[in-house]
Amino acid sequence: MPNFTPYQTTQFQSFAPAALTAERLYAIDPAACAMNCWRAMELAVKWMYAVDKQLVLPYKKDLCILLSTAEFKALVDDQNLLRRLDFLRRLGNTAAHSGKKISRDQARLALENLFYFLDFIACCYDPAYEPHDFDPALLPAEPQPVPPPAPAVDVEKLLAENAALREQLTRRRQEQKPAYVPKPLDLTEYETRRLYIDAMLQDAGWTEGVDWLNEYPVEGMPNASGRGAVDYVLLDDDGRPLALVEAKRTCKDPAAGRQQAKLYADLLEQRFGRCPVIFLTNGFDTRIWNYPYYNERPVSGIYAKRDLQKEFNKLTLRAPLENVSPRADIAGRYYQVEAVKAVCQAFGAENRRKALLVMATGSGKTRTIISLVEVLLRRGWVKNVLFLADRTSLVTQAKRAFVNLLPDLSLTNLCEDREDLTARAVFSTYQTMMGCIDDARDESGGKLFTVGHFDLIIADEAHRSVYKKYQAIFD
């Protein structure tokens, strides 16, 4: 009996059959299995938004947005389960868009993660819920008949159909959810690397054996043999290390590998003449450490190759942000000039990564920002800029001002035109940007807006509540 048989009920008919299809594809095509796991998760998440009063549909119904709302995270309230969903999203994107090979083990883990998500849904909404455990022994060893693909779900229509049940199902979830027993994630370091971290690297566009090497040998370690092996080394096109990844098991703090990673980075610097960027990760919590330039900080994933190459170019070529001279024809008022200089002082001498400008209406905020962008471009500190606002009219106005004052800078407004996604300056509403994070693709079919794509993010009207609502963009 397949693992997903207990969930093939009338109540879950909008998403459970897709999960069964994914399981039947396991023995035929791991990539198709991963894509169908992603599809089943998407259908299940949309069903939850349709039946539960706590979940309010956002402006756009893209999966990335639905998973990142504060209401959904508060309802799930299980960090490990949210991590399982993030893995399904990453692996599904890789399978659908990159053409990279999905291993049988990754497909099995996708099925397991999907299973426990459906188990959570059943615990919350099924009046006859009985807990089950995923059993790998039940996965098909031989090809199975595959039903036709699940139809697309119109979440608005689903919402209307379930309007009468929303009160009942919300109440049931409130009563039954306290009985849910979270399923812990406790994989060995080897399993963490082979499954979760490999998926993260694939999602960022790295290719194993080409620009991503496992167990990279180093000499000069302070041990009896003097040898060591870096978990992952990521190479540029000339075979020189751009970054190293120090892996820890899922239940361990990635910071535990900090000192060992630094030793590896020092040895690689001695050999190749430059210090690679360090990533510390347990498959879910990932940190970047670009010492000696910046302190360790959390990131949502590992950088793509082009982002790391750009980072090295910036750090090598950028000029100091001391004694900057903002262009008077852009922003010449004394307080605008002082604002630009203050931000440059924060980014440069104080080595900060965030700055807040508080300016009254009519004081020339847009001109001040354009002046700052011009200085950072001229000094080599940024290449790609993202301007975010909460209304299309504000996005349009800002782009028009940039066109007038920086005519040589390539720009695009995602709210109007997605043809030139490679423009240096991208203008968008928060809602549109959320939908582009997973969907926007580069010329090779890889993800365009990767973790390190933008060097400067400008949040217009950052005091508004919309900033918290779309925190996932900044994460």
N, C-alpha and C positions, 0 to 999 in steps of 0.2 A: 504494500500500500504506500503510495507516495506521501512524502512529508506534509504536503499542503492539502491533503484530503480533508482534514477536520475543518478547514475554513471554506469549503465549497458549499456554502449555505446560501439560501435566497437573499439573506440580508447583505451578504458580501459579494453578490454576483457581479458588481461593477468592477471589481479588481482581483478577486481570488482566482478566477480562471487564468489570468495572465501569469500569476505565480506558478500555477500548475504547468503552463506552457514552458516557462523558464526551466522548471525541473526536468521536463521531458527532453529539453534541448541539451541538457548537461552532457550526455554521452555522444551527441552529434556535433555540436559546435559551441565551445566555451564562450566565444565572443557573442554569439546570438543569445546564449543563456544570460550573460551579463547584461545585454541590452534589454532583455525581457524582464530581468529583475528590476532594472531602472524603471521600465514602463509600469510594472506592477506597483512599485513604490509610488510613482507619480499618481496613478489612479487611486491608490489607497489614501494618499494625502488629500487629494481633491474630495474624496468621499468624506473624510473627516471634516473638512471645511463646510461641506454641505449639510452635515447632520448635527454639528455641535455648535451651540450658541456662543461658546467662548471664542470661537475662531471667526474672525471677520475677514472676508475676502479683500485682499489688497487691490490696488489699482490694476496691476497686471497679474496674470495667473501662471507665470512661469514657475517651474519647480524650485529654482534657486530662491525666488522671492517667498514662495509659500513655506519653505523650510526655515527661512531666516526671520520670520516675524516673531516678535516678542511673545505674542499670544500662543503660537505653536510651541515654542520652546518651553513656555511655562506649563503648557498642558502635558507635554511629554515628560518634562522634569526628570530626565534620566540621561546624564551626560554620556554614558556608554552607548545608549540607544541612539542618541543624536550622532555620535561618532560612526555608528554602523550605517546610518543613513547617508552621512557624508561620504563614506567609502563607496556606497552604491552609486551615488551621484558621480563621483570621480571616475569609477571604473566604467560606468555606463557611457560617459562622455568619451573616454578613451576608446572603448569598443566601437562606438558609433562614428567617430570622426577621424581618428588617427590612423586606423588600419594596422596598429601595432598588435602583436600577438597577445591574447589573453590566455593565461595558463589554466589548466584544469583545476588547480588548487585555488586560484583566484575566483573562478566560477563557483566552486564549492562554497567558498567563504561568502560570496555574494548571496547565494541561496540561504545560507545560515543566517546572515544578517537580515535578509528579507523575512525569513521565517519568524525571527524574534520580534520584528516589527508587527507582523500580522498577529502574533501571539499577544502583544500589547493591545492592539486594537480589539481583539476578541475579549480580552480581560475587561476592557472598558465598556464595550457595547453589546456583547453577546450574553443574553440572560442565562444561557445554558453553558457558559464557559467552563472548560476543563483545561488545566495547564498541560502543555506538551513540551517535549524537548526535541530538538533537531537531531536526527539520526542519519549520519553519513552512509550507513549501511543500506539505507532505503533508496539511495540515489541509483538511477538506472545504469547498468553496465553495458547494455545494448541499446541501440536506437529504439525510440518509442514513437507511436503515432502522435503527431503534433496537431492540435486543433488550430483553426484559423485564428489570426491575430485579433486581439481584443480591440473593439471599436474605440474611437476617440470619445472622451467624455466631455460633454458640455457642462461645466461646473455650475453655470447659472441655471440650466435646466434641471440638473440634479438637486440644486438648492430648492427650486420650486416644488419638485416632486416630494422632497422630504420635509417641507415646511411644517406639516402637521406632526412630524415625528421628532422635530428638533428639541422640543421641550422634554419629551420622554427620554430620548437618547442622552441628552445632556445630563438629566437627572440620574440616569443609570450609570453614566460614566463617573459622576460624583460619588455614587454609592459603591461602585465596584472597583474603581481604580486603587483605593488604599490597599486592596488585597494583592495588587501586582507585586511580584517578586522580581527585581531586576536581575538580568543575566550578566554576570561580570565578564569583562574582557581580560584574560590573563594568558596571553600567548608568550611563548619563549622568545628570546631575542632573535633566533633564527626564523621563527614563524613570522614575527613582526616585520622583519626585513623582507622576507620572501613574498609576503602578501601585501601588507599595508604600505610599506615604504616604497616597494617596487611600483605599486599602483600610483603613488604620489609622483614618482619620477616619470612614469609614462604619461601622466596627466600634464606634466610640464614639458613634454616633448623630447625627453632624453631616450636614447636607444642603447640598450644593454649590449656590451661588447664593442660598441663603436665609440661613443663619447661618455659612456658610463661604465666604469670598471669596478668589479667587486674584489674585496680582499686585496687591495693594492699594497704590495710589499714596500716597506721602508727600512732603512738601516740607521742605527745610531740611537735606538731606544734605550732608556736606563734600566735594562733588565739583563739577565745572565747571558742571553744570546745576542743582545743588542739589536734584535729584529722585532718588527711589528707588522701589522696588516691593518690598513685603513678600511673601514666597512665599505665605504663608497668613495670613489674619486670621480669628479666630473671634469671632462677635458674640453679645451677649445679645439678649433680646427687644426691647430699645429701640434696637438698632443700634450699641451702644457696644462697643468691643473688649474681650473677656475675655482673649484670648491671641493670640499670634502664633507661627507655626511657621517656623523657619529650616531649609531643607532643603539637604542636601549629597548628592553621589552615593554609591552604596552602598559604594564602596571607601574613602571618605574619613572621617576622624574628624569626628563632628558638632560637636565643640568648635571646629573651624575657623571656624564661623559665629558664635561667641560675641560678638565685638566689634560686628559688623554688626547682630546682633539687638538688642544693647543700644542702639545708635543709633536703630534703628527704635522700640524701646519708649519711649525718651525723647521722641521726636517725637510718638508717639501719646499719651503722657501730657500733653504740652503742649497738645495739641488737645482731648483729652476729659476731662482732669482726673484721670485715674488711670492707673497703670502696668499694662499687661497682663502676664499671666504669659507667660514665654518657654519654648518647647519647641525643643530642638535635636535634629535627627534625620537619619539617613541611610537611613531606612526600616526599620532593624533596631535599632540602638542609639539609644535616645531618652533625653534628659535634660530635666528640668524645672528652671527657674531662676526662683524667685519672689523676686527681689531687691526691696527691701533686707531682706526678712524671713528668707530661708533661702538657703544656698549651693546651687549647682547639684548635682543628684544624679540618678542613673539611675532611670528608671521603665520599666515594661513597655509603656506606650502613652500616647496622648494622652487627657487627661481628657474626660469628657462635659460637656455644657453645665451640667447641674445641679450637678456637682461643682465647676466653676469658679465658678459663682454662689455656692455655699455657701462656697467658699474666700474670696471677697471679703467676704462677710457676716461671716465669722468674724474676719478680719483687721481689719475696720472696727469691730466691736462688742465684741470680747473685752476683758476687763479684765486688768490685769497679775496675774501669779501671785506677787506679793509679799505677805508678811504674811497668808497664807491661814490660815483657821481651820477645820480639819476638824471635822466634827460628832462630838461625843463619844459620842452614842448609837449611832453606826455603828462607829467604831474609836477608843476612848478611851485605850488603853494608850500609854504614853509613846513606846515604840519604833514603834508604828503611826503615831502622829502625826508623828514625826520622819521616817519613811519617806515619808509623803505629802508633807511639806514638801521633802524632798530631791529627789523626782521633779519637783515643781513648780519648784524651783530650776533643775534641769537643763533642763526644757522652756522655762522663762521666761528668766531672766537669762543662762543659758549657751547658749540657743538650740539645744539638742540635740533629736534626734528619737527617741532610744532610751534606755531605762533598764532596769536589771536589779535586781530585789529578791531577795535571798537570805535566806529565812526558814525556820526549823525547823518541823517538823510540830507542830501544836498552837499555833502562835504567832499564828494569826488572819490567814492570808494572804488569804482571800477577803474578810474584813471590811476589810482594808487596801485592797484593790483597789476595793471598792465605795465606800469613803471617797474614794479618788482620783478615781474616775469622777464622784462627786457634786460635788467641787470643780471639776473641769474642765468639767462641764456648767453649773454655776452661774456660772463665770467666762467662759463662752462660747467655750471652746477646742475643744470637740468637740460633735458632734451625733450621729453614728452610731458605735456601738461594736461590736466583734467580740470575743467571748470564745472561745478555742480550747483544747480539751483532747484528750488521746489516748484517753479512754474515755467512753462514754456516761454512766456513773454520775457522773463528775466534772462533766460538762456539766449534768446534771439537778440536782445538788447546788448548783452555782454559780447557776443560774437561780433556784432556790428561795430562796437567800439574797438575791439581788437583789430578788425580789418582796417579801420580807418587809421589807427595809430601804429600798428605793426604790419604793414601791407606785405612784407616779405615772408611772414610766418604762415605756413600752411595750416588751415583750420577746417574743422567739420562740425556740424551741428547734428547730433544723432537723432534729434527730434524731427528733423526735416529730411536729412540725406545720409544714407549709410554707404555711399559709394566710396568715399575716400576715408576709410577707417584708419589708414596709416598716417594721417595728418599729424603734425607735431602737437597741435593743440586741439583737444576734443571738448566739445560743449554738450552738456546733457542735463536732463532732469534726473533726480535720484531714481525715479521709477524706471525710466528708459535704460539707465546704466545697469540696474539690477538685472534686467533682461538680457543685456549684452555680455555679461561676465562669462557665461558659459557658451553663448551662441555665436559671438563674433569670432571669425576665423581668419587666419592669415593666408597667404598665397599657397602655402603647402598643405592647408587644411588643418593646421594646428591651432590651438587657442591663441587669440590675439591679445586679449587683455589679461595677461598673466600676472602673477603676484607682484613682480617687480617692473611692470611695464611703465607705469607713470612715476616720474621723478618728483612731481609737484602736484598736489591735489588742493584745489581752492574750493572751499565750501561757503557759498554765498548764504547770508542770513543764518549763520551756524547756530544761533540761539534758538531757532525754531525747534519744535518737538519732532519735526521730520528727520532731524539729524539722528535722533535715537532710533527712530523707526527703521532707518536704512543704515544702521551701524555696520551691517555685513559688508557694505562696500568698503569701508575703511579697514575692517578686519582683514 
